[in-house]
Amino acid sequence: MEERIVARESGLPFRALPAAAIRGRGPAQMAQSLVTLLRGVVAAMKLLERERPAAILGTGGYVCVPLFIAARLRRIPTMIYLPDVVPGLAVRLLSRIASMTAVNVSDSLSHLGLHADRRRAIVTGYPVRVELFTTDRATARTSFGIAADQLVLLVYGGSRGARSVNRAIAALLPTLLPLCTIIHVCGREGDEVWLEEAAARLDPALRSRYLLFPYLESGGAQSMVAALTAADVAVCRSGASTLAELPAAGLPAVLVPYPYVHQDENADYLAQRGAALKVADHAMLGDGDPADGPLARAVRQLLVDGGMRKQMALRSRELARPDAAQALAAALVNLAQRSSA
């Protein structure tokens, strides 16, 4: 996936390295993963010899491990970047061998044991597209054919979607569509088919308010940036990007953390600062009528209460870091210059 994104978004070269996860594996799989990791270190050593980088930026995950080990052996300075509030095992390890650790939010420093060591840690924010700060709301709404006075709910779950969220929204279409237009980015895992079937059973007037997309490409008039700008409220997971994209758009949200990774802490970061509401994945529809469940209540509250929505938008926007990309780049350049001095 990364190779396709790099080719589509830039002219940068792409080089893949062998890597494998170790945590949560049985003995046989762990042994195989260690062999793959060793192969990755050898391949990374050859890559570093050929490219001779002045510094390296890693964005976490086990894919960075062989490269950072090789860089340490070759005395090349490294910076690991943590976009989430809570680090995974790989980032915890890499932050110990990296020359510098950059984090999205200051709350992460205590999780890494770096809150008192500002020589090895920096808070940069999370880089997002500058268009999130500059896109005109009226233009964004026009691109989707949405009237200026219509409330808009944006539902999304990443490029692969979020099936439990998609199913919950399908159940709530008759409840929510009388209140708003829904832009639903459902992912590329095939959910579009049965969501279309659910929408087809609606009254035609409500069906016209349901705008369904498997994915929104960047660069077009109907893009994810346009959807975020056009929306009044969002329902989404709480991956690392939401910590930056929602504040950049000043968008109030109902967050449904994916339950098997550290998304709860990301959701709590925004919820505790008055920028979002949080609903557990397993509790979205409740035990009775879905229209009275936690997700429907939270979304309805934000759609109906304009004052609450406005206040939440202001608090969200206060968390935005328009300079995040520049701060991260400057820190990396500074690291490279220090190593060559």
Buried (B, 14 or more C-beta within 10 A) or exposed (E): EEEEEEEEEEEEEEEEBBBBBBEEBEEEEBEEBEEBBEBBBBBBBEBBEEEEBBBBBBBBBBBBBBBBBBBBEEEBBBBBBBBBBBBBBBBBBBBEEBBBBBBBBEBBBEBBEBEEEEEBBBBBBBBBBEBBBEBEBEEBBBBBEBEEEEBBBBBBBBBBBBBBBBBBBBBBBBBBBEBBBBBBBBBEBEBBEEBEEBBEEBEEEBEEBBBBBBBBEEEEEBBBBBBBBBBBBBBBBBBBBBBBBBBBBBBBBBBBBBEEBBBBBBBBBBBEBBBBBBBEBEEBBBEEEBBEBBBBBBBBBBBEEEEBBEBBBEBBBEBBBBEBBEBBEEBBEBBBEEEEE
